[in-house]
Amino acid sequence: MAEINNEQIGMIFDDATTLLVGGVDASNFQAITNDLKTVQADMAAISAGDGEGTLTELHYDVMEHQLNQEILAVSQAFHHTNDFAAKTINDIHRDILDIFLGDPNLVAEKGNAWTPLPPLATPPTPFADSAKQTTFLSNFITDSNTLADRALGGENSDQLINDLQHFVAQSDKFVMGHAQTTTVFNARFENEIGAEGTAGTAANSLIEGLQNHDMGEIAAAANQLITNASDVAGNNHQANGDTYDAVIQAATGSTAAFVALQGGNGHHDDHQSANVQNTGTDVGHHSDNEHHSDLASAAAHFWHHM
């Protein structure tokens, strides 16, 4: 049996990309699902035995976890059980491609696969956060940085592990809670904020690194937490229209106290970071022109906002 390689995996991923162009229906649902499951299984196989401790291994973990989210969204799109499933697929599929093509070690093995998508049809528009989303995201940015900095600074304590576990659980509750609010927030940010998204995967990897005293894994996971927070922040605007630049600047290298996020069931964190502007009434519906936007091709209607 031939050894699995990243070019072969990429060809299967590219096939899923092509199938998704027309949307998910009875003619392609099973084929798309099979492609994504094969990509996931082959990624797990190719990275097995390498151990943790590098950013590339963490990237494999992130992509494998996000594929769980995409496979579920494909099923939801086919069965019409989630109005925002197409958005979820669009965002996750692009994010996986971005992760792979952003890792020099993986790019060196891509061969003629992992085909970049066409340029965006329209300039990206930052997501307009509501007041509660602004508060949560500001604290999420701060905690991502302070938790990472504590680990990079040499702290290895039960308290840090407990704080990381709380961060994962409450971030997931917040983003999943928005799945019930008829907004696109869940579809847009589950893969970055959720437990199986980048933040959850990186935080859990950081916990593993702390428990195993693996400095390589600690460094990779901590830096991924920081990078992810900046990526999320760059795609959003606060409820008052401001960027999150001041929040990021204040969080960078910060020794601020851990903010115990509260999420889920519509009861979100009411603690207002010092860097967050006070805002008015929560906004019920938000802009859905995010940075992971449409394909340029007019035929690729699945990728267009719906």
C-alpha positions, -999 to 999 in steps of 0.1 A, spaced: 0 0 0 14 34 -10 23 57 18 -1 86 23 13 121 15 0 156 17 -3 159 -21 -27 130 -21 -47 144 8 -48 178 -10 -63 162 -41 -92 148 -21 -97 182 -4 -96 199 -38 -123 174 -50 -145 184 -21 -139 221 -30 -151 214 -66 -182 195 -54 -192 222 -30 -193 248 -57 -229 239 -66 -240 236 -30 -249 204 -10 -277 182 -25 -286 146 -31 -262 144 -60 -231 152 -40 -238 150 -2 -223 115 3 -193 123 -20 -185 155 -1 -188 138 33 -166 109 22 -140 133 9 -138 153 41 -138 122 63 -109 107 42 -89 140 44 -94 139 82 -84 102 86 -54 106 63 -42 137 82 -45 118 115 -25 89 99 2 111 84 7 129 117 5 99 140 36 89 158 53 123 152 43 134 187 34 169 196 57 199 201 57 217 168 35 242 152 29 220 122 16 192 145 -7 217 161 -19 227 126 -28 191 118 -48 190 151 -66 222 143 -75 211 107 -87 177 119 -109 192 146 -123 218 122 -132 190 98 -155 176 125 -173 210 124 -174 211 86 -187 175 82 -216 183 106 -223 215 87 -225 196 54 -250 173 70 -270 202 83 -270 219 48 -282 187 32 -310 181 58 -319 218 60 -315 218 98 -293 250 101 -300 281 81 -263 291 84 -247 258 75 -235 271 41 -217 299 59 -201 275 83 -189 253 54 -176 284 35 -156 297 65 -142 264 77 -132 252 42 -113 284 36 -97 284 70 -84 249 65 -69 259 32 -54 290 48 -39 270 77 -23 245 53 -9 271 28 3 292 57 26 265 71 59 263 52 64 227 62 31 217 47 35 238 16 67 220 9 47 188 6 16 201 -12 27 191 -48 0 201 -73 -28 200 -48 -43 223 -21 -54 247 -49 -58 283 -37 -93 297 -41 -99 327 -65 -96 362 -51 -126 375 -31 -154 390 -53 -158 420 -29 -135 436 -3 -139 420 31 -161 438 56 -154 433 93 -182 416 113 -202 442 133 -203 429 169 -231 435 192 -225 449 227 -224 415 243 -201 402 216 -178 432 220 -175 425 257 -169 388 252 -144 392 223 -124 418 242 -121 395 272 -114 365 248 -85 385 233 -71 395 267 -73 359 281 -58 344 250 -27 366 255 -24 364 292 -29 327 294 -3 322 267 21 347 283 19 329 317 29 296 301 56 312 280 69 329 312 74 296 329 43 292 349 31 255 352 5 254 379 -29 238 386 -44 273 385 -31 279 350 -45 246 338 -79 253 355 -80 288 339 -73 272 305 -101 247 310 -125 274 320 -114 295 289 -122 266 266 -155 257 282 -169 292 284 -157 303 250 -175 273 235 -206 280 254 -207 316 242 -202 309 205 -225 279 206 -251 299 224 -253 322 195 -264 293 173 -298 299 188 -301 336 183 -308 338 145 -274 355 138 -244 344 118 -221 347 148 -219 310 154 -215 301 117 -187 327 114 -167 321 146 -173 285 159 -142 273 140 -120 300 157 -136 303 192 -152 269 198 -138 239 217 -130 221 184 -119 254 168 -85 269 168 -87 284 203 -100 252 219 -75 230 202 -46 253 210 -56 257 247 -60 219 251 -26 214 235 -12 240 259 -27 220 288 -11 188 274 22 205 271 21 218 306 12 184 320 40 167 300 65 195 306 70 197 268 84 231 261 80 227 223 43 220 226 39 248 251 55 273 228 36 262 197 2 262 215 8 295 233 18 313 202 -12 299 183 -35 312 210 -21 347 206 -22 345 167 -58 333 167 -69 361 190 -54 387 167 -69 370 136 -104 370 152 -100 406 163 -89 417 128 -121 404 113 -144 423 137 -155 457 148 -168 467 182 -204 477 185 -194 513 184 -176 508 151 -141 508 166 -115 482 157 -100 460 184 -65 474 179 -64 490 213 -76 458 230 -48 438 212 -22 464 221 -32 463 258 -33 425 258 1 421 242 26 411 270 -1 420 295 0 409 331 -37 416 335 -57 393 357 -75 363 342 -111 373 332 -134 344 341 -155 343 309 -192 334 313 -209 321 282 -240 302 270 -277 302 274 -279 338 263 -262 350 295 -229 363 284 -200 379 303 -210 413 317 -175 422 328 -163 452 307 -126 453 299 -110 486 305 -103 488 267 -139 483 256 -160 512 248 -194 512 266 -221 504 241 -259 506 239 -285 479 233 -274 445 220 -278 442 183 -299 413 171 -287 410 135 -252 417 122 -233 422 89 -225 389 72 -198 403 49 -169 386 67 -133 383 56 -139 347 44 -162 359 17 -173 348 -18 -155 332 -46 -150 354 -75 -166 330 -99 -202 337 -105 -209 300 -110 -196 293 -75 -229 303 -59 -225 280 -29 -197 302 -17 -217 334 -21 -236 348 9 -271 336 12 
